[in-house]
Amino acid sequence: MSRLRVVNLALPKTGTTTLTDALRHAGLTVADWRIRAGQSTRDDIPRMHVGKIIYEDYFATGDPLARLDEFDVINEMSAVREDRSLWPQTDWGVLSAIQKCHPGVKFILTMRDPEKTADSMMRWNNLGKRRLPSADIPGLPRGFGRTEDQLARWLSAHYAFCHHVFDGAKNFMSYDIEDPDAQAKISAYLGVDLPWWGQSNVGKPAAKATS
């Protein structure tokens, strides 16, 4: 039986932390956004963004997961700040290389209502108000993403992209985080029992309207 490898194609604020926690409760090792201290036996990737590791290895070896072999799951691959804008989940070159180098990989797409996600992005630290509009992002060029409508359009387009490129593929599934059957669907797709399912990394509450 081949090893289970999972790659999430999700964008930020779509329930990725919940998936990370659920899969860790199931006994899987998960790389989520950044490699934290103690998560790897290697000395060259701790504290690095997962997206940077993926791109370095993709261009150096052709295998985007070359130094991530310790991890069963690659989740939240993107990283955006002043000096970098990395979005492997939007890059077909990277995704096809993962599929070629790891034929048994299972892709998953965590989805959330675009309008709700855009609202959450606007309230999450400086993600929606500064970092996204200041970066060059596939489908969201610099200067765009300053409004919830623009962010929602970008999110919807990413969902459409993933469903288009993986249309009919048996190694792809998507789910809505508000689907009451999400836990059972993910468990059946991955072939693992998920003993925990909930809501992690809850964002700031929406500001109350003032009269």
C-alpha positions in Angstrom: 0.0 0.0 0.0 1.4 3.4 -1.0 1.9 6.1 1.5 -0.8 8.7 1.9 0.3 12.2 0.8 -2.2 15.1 0.8 -1.9 18.6 -0.7 -4.4 21.2 0.1 -5.1 23.8 -2.6 -6.9 26.2 -0.4 -6.5 29.9 0.0 -6.2 31.6 3.5 -9.1 32.0 5.8 -11.0 29.0 4.3 -10.7 26.6 7.2 -7.2 25.3 6.6 -6.3 25.4 10.3 -9.3 23.2 11.1 -8.2 20.7 8.5 -4.6 20.8 10.0 -5.9 20.1 13.5 -8.3 17.3 12.3 -5.5 15.5 10.4 -3.1 15.8 13.3 -5.7 14.3 15.6 -5.8 11.5 13.0 -2.1 10.9 13.5 -0.8 12.5 10.3 2.1 14.9 10.1 1.1 18.3 8.7 3.2 21.1 7.3 1.1 24.2 7.7 2.3 27.6 6.4 5.7 27.5 8.2 7.9 24.7 9.5 8.0 25.3 13.3 10.8 24.4 15.6 10.7 20.7 16.4 8.6 19.7 13.4 11.5 18.6 11.3 14.7 16.6 11.8 16.3 18.6 9.1 18.4 21.7 9.9 17.7 23.6 6.6 13.9 24.1 6.7 12.8 25.0 10.2 11.2 28.5 10.4 10.9 28.5 6.6 7.6 29.2 4.8 6.2 26.0 3.2 5.7 27.9 -0.1 9.4 29.0 -0.2 10.6 25.4 0.4 8.3 24.2 -2.4 9.5 26.7 -4.9 13.2 26.3 -4.0 12.9 22.5 -4.5 10.8 22.8 -7.6 13.4 24.9 -9.4 16.4 23.0 -7.9 15.3 19.4 -8.3 11.9 19.3 -10.1 10.3 17.8 -7.0 8.4 20.5 -5.0 8.2 18.2 -2.0 11.8 17.1 -2.0 12.6 18.3 1.5 9.1 17.8 2.9 9.2 14.0 3.0 8.6 14.0 6.7 5.1 15.4 6.2 2.1 13.5 5.2 0.1 16.6 4.5 1.0 19.9 2.9 -1.5 22.5 4.0 -1.6 26.3 3.6 1.2 26.7 1.1 0.9 30.4 0.5 2.9 33.2 2.1 2.7 36.9 1.5 4.7 39.7 3.1 6.9 42.6 2.0 9.6 40.4 0.5 7.6 37.5 -1.0 4.3 36.5 -2.6 4.2 32.7 -2.9 1.1 30.9 -4.1 2.0 27.3 -5.2 -1.7 26.3 -5.1 -2.4 28.5 -8.1 0.6 27.3 -10.1 0.0 24.4 -12.5 3.7 23.9 -13.1 4.2 23.1 -9.4 1.0 21.1 -9.0 1.7 18.9 -12.1 5.3 18.4 -10.8 3.9 17.2 -7.4 1.6 14.8 -9.2 4.5 13.5 -11.4 6.9 13.0 -8.5 4.3 11.6 -6.2 1.8 9.7 -8.2 -0.3 8.7 -5.3 -0.9 12.2 -4.0 -4.4 13.3 -3.1 -5.3 16.9 -3.7 -8.0 18.5 -1.6 -9.6 21.9 -1.8 -11.0 23.5 1.3 -13.7 26.0 0.3 -15.7 28.7 2.2 -18.3 31.1 0.9 -16.3 33.8 -0.9 -18.1 36.7 0.6 -17.7 35.3 4.2 -14.0 34.6 3.4 -13.4 38.1 2.0 -15.0 39.6 5.2 -12.7 37.4 7.3 -9.6 38.4 5.3 -10.4 42.1 5.9 -10.6 41.5 9.6 -7.5 39.2 9.9 -4.6 41.3 11.1 -3.4 43.2 8.0 -4.0 40.5 5.4 -6.9 42.0 3.5 -6.2 45.7 4.2 -2.5 45.7 3.3 -0.7 42.5 2.5 -2.9 41.2 -0.3 -3.3 44.6 -2.2 0.4 45.3 -1.9 1.5 42.0 -3.4 1.5 40.5 -6.9 -0.7 37.5 -6.7 -1.9 35.2 -9.5 -5.4 36.4 -10.3 -5.0 39.4 -7.9 -2.4 41.8 -9.3 -0.8 44.5 -7.1 -3.3 47.2 -6.2 -6.4 44.9 -6.3 -8.0 43.2 -3.4 -8.8 46.3 -1.5 -12.5 45.6 -1.3 -14.4 42.5 -0.2 -16.0 42.3 -3.7 -12.6 42.0 -5.4 -11.4 39.4 -2.9 -14.6 37.4 -3.3 -14.2 37.4 -7.1 -10.6 36.2 -6.7 -11.6 33.4 -4.4 -14.4 32.2 -6.7 -11.9 32.2 -9.6 -9.5 30.1 -7.7 -12.2 27.5 -6.9 -13.1 27.5 -10.6 -9.5 27.0 -11.6 -9.0 24.0 -9.3 -12.2 22.4 -10.5 -11.2 22.9 -14.1 -7.7 21.5 -14.0 -8.8 18.5 -11.9 -12.0 17.9 -13.7 -12.8 14.2 -13.5 -9.6 13.4 -11.5 -10.0 10.7 -8.9 -7.2 12.2 -6.8 -9.1 15.5 -6.1 -12.0 16.5 -3.9 -13.3 19.8 -2.7 -15.6 20.5 0.3 -17.3 23.4 1.9 -16.3 24.0 5.5 -20.0 24.6 6.4 -21.1 21.3 5.0 -22.3 19.2 7.9 -21.0 16.1 6.2 -17.5 17.5 5.6 -15.8 15.3 8.2 -17.3 12.1 6.8 -16.5 13.1 3.2 -12.9 13.9 4.0 -12.5 10.7 6.0 -13.9 8.6 3.1 -11.7 10.3 0.5 -8.5 10.0 2.4 -9.3 6.6 3.9 -8.5 7.8 7.5 -10.6 8.1 10.6 -11.0 11.7 11.8 -11.7 11.5 15.5 -12.0 15.3 15.8 -13.7 18.0 13.8 -14.5 21.5 14.8 -13.6 25.1 14.2 -10.0 26.3 14.7 -8.4 29.7 14.4 -11.6 31.7 14.7 -11.2 35.2 13.4 -12.2 38.5 14.9 -15.9 39.2 15.2 -17.4 41.5 12.7 -17.6 45.1 13.9 -21.0 46.2 15.1 -22.8 48.8 13.1 -23.1 52.2 14.8 -26.0 54.6 14.4 
